[in-house]
Amino acid sequence: MNDPRSHELFERATRIIPGGVNSPVRAFGGVGGEPFFVARGSGAYLETADGRRLIDYVQSWGASILGHAHPAVVEAVSRAAVDGTSFGAPTEREVVLAEAIAERVPSMQRVRLVSSGTEATMSALRLARGFTGRDAIVKFAGCYHGHADALLAAAGSGIATFGLPSTAGVPAAAVGDTLVVPWNDVAAVDAVWAAHGERIAALIVEPVPGNMGLVPAADGFLAHLRDMCTGTGTLLIFDEVITGFRVALGGAQAVFAVTPDLSCFGKVVGGGLPLAAFGGRSDVMDHLAPVGPVYQAGTLSGNPLATAAGLAVLGQLDEASYTRLEASARRFADGLRSALTAAGLAVWVPRVSTLTGLFFSEGPVADYAQAQGADAERYGRFFHGMLDRGVYLAPSAFETLFVSLAHTDADIDQTIASAAEVAASL
Ligand SMILES: *Cc1c(COP(=O)(O)O)cnc(C)c1O
């Protein structure tokens, strides 16, 4: 049973918007029940349309690293709005933001701004194909790279296989050159390279996969991918839409010391506004129009409000921010693990830097198949128990949990206390 105002809004929404939402996971399909509507957010908290206050561990899927409505972002966006919201012509902040990204992520020799993570990965792939003159691409089962057709391919049954579309509306031809490999499986990677190496334009990977739950790379796996790509002239694309400016100032590529040819950013870099970026090696990026033959464009690309927000957020982040954020994530992950384990529940709570995962699983989760084996039904009950106690976790068992810099130790301790209560009832 939902709160009355949210319930009324959801009823209206379902009559005009398919499923009542503008992005599927928001509909609570993964956990059951109805979504609440958000009236406003502040710091670590959301306020629902019904006036309930929730500690938020979604944080716009990681975008709001400073917490909601941070004064620096609000101020920057408000000031920018006064000067006009879109021109379709160059503005100074686009240059400053591109420089700010390159300063923090040295592999970003050239940067192009776009409006969503989907656009960034889609464009990076087109560029990789245009640069190499090859058609095939490789992705990992369970990695999500936005909803471009070629990337909506799921795994075969544990073996490298040509992809099949995992959604209606994607023609077989659109994924016909997409090879899907099981995550963390060195032998499968090697087999694909042995069979197809010379025709693979790009390997795209989340360096810390966070869209099948959090499933970190095994030691040395990313370095192996780098070697395979280098050996065949395949471009290595890091999809850092979650990890960029989230796990470290320099992203996952700094944490793991593996340098991709191209990278994609989103979420944090837009400061909660629609902005994303892709970039990397200048010899590759200079194949983009208007200097090169690979077309890519966008009316709202480098939007003045979005660049203002992105710059405001990056301006707030230094090395110390990540030390603090990681300490919060550690407190959260360790607390959650102890509370659930103490109640006799089998859980796997991975943490990478500032990112936390939660699986109700008997054993470790190292790939997509194991992630899918976790108890999603139990997660749903846990989710609702937490929501009843004022804690908003991801409304799906296969997402990452995000603390923000606005979460205090007291917020986290209260969350853990709630988790212990809920765990006792599972
Ligand atoms: C969210 C996400 C995307 C897609 O970004 P959108 O802005 O939702 O289009 C791509 N890759 C990863 C790793 C993501 O988490």
The ligand as an SDF file (V2000), in Angstrom:
LIG
                    3D

 15 15  0  0  0  0  0  0  0  0999 V2000
   23.5790    4.6180  -16.5110 C   0  0  0  0  0  0  0  0  0  0  0  0
   24.5620    3.9370  -17.3930 C   0  0  0  0  0  0  0  0  0  0  0  0
   24.5970    4.1400  -18.7760 C   0  0  0  0  0  0  0  0  0  0  0  0
   23.5450    4.8970  -19.5180 C   0  0  0  0  0  0  0  0  0  0  0  0
   23.4950    6.2350  -19.1600 O   0  0  0  0  0  0  0  0  0  0  0  0
   22.1350    7.0460  -19.4330 P   0  0  0  0  0  0  0  0  0  0  0  0
   22.4920    8.4450  -19.0570 O   0  0  0  0  0  0  0  0  0  0  0  0
   21.1060    6.4160  -18.5660 O   0  0  0  0  0  0  0  0  0  0  0  0
   21.8210    6.9140  -20.8850 O   0  0  0  0  0  0  0  0  0  0  0  0
   25.6390    3.5990  -19.5020 C   0  0  0  0  0  0  0  0  0  0  0  0
   26.5900    2.8670  -18.8880 N   0  0  0  0  0  0  0  0  0  0  0  0
   26.5750    2.6430  -17.5700 C   0  0  0  0  0  0  0  0  0  0  0  0
   27.6890    1.8560  -16.9530 C   0  0  0  0  0  0  0  0  0  0  0  0
   25.5480    3.1400  -16.7800 C   0  0  0  0  0  0  0  0  0  0  0  0
   25.5200    2.8460  -15.4780 O   0  0  0  0  0  0  0  0  0  0  0  0
  1  2  1  0
  2  3  1  0
  2 14  2  0
  3  4  1  0
  3 10  2  0
  4  5  1  0
  5  6  1  0
  6  7  2  0
  6  8  1  0
  6  9  1  0
 10 11  1  0
 11 12  2  0
 12 13  1  0
 12 14  1  0
 14 15  1  0
M  END
$$$$
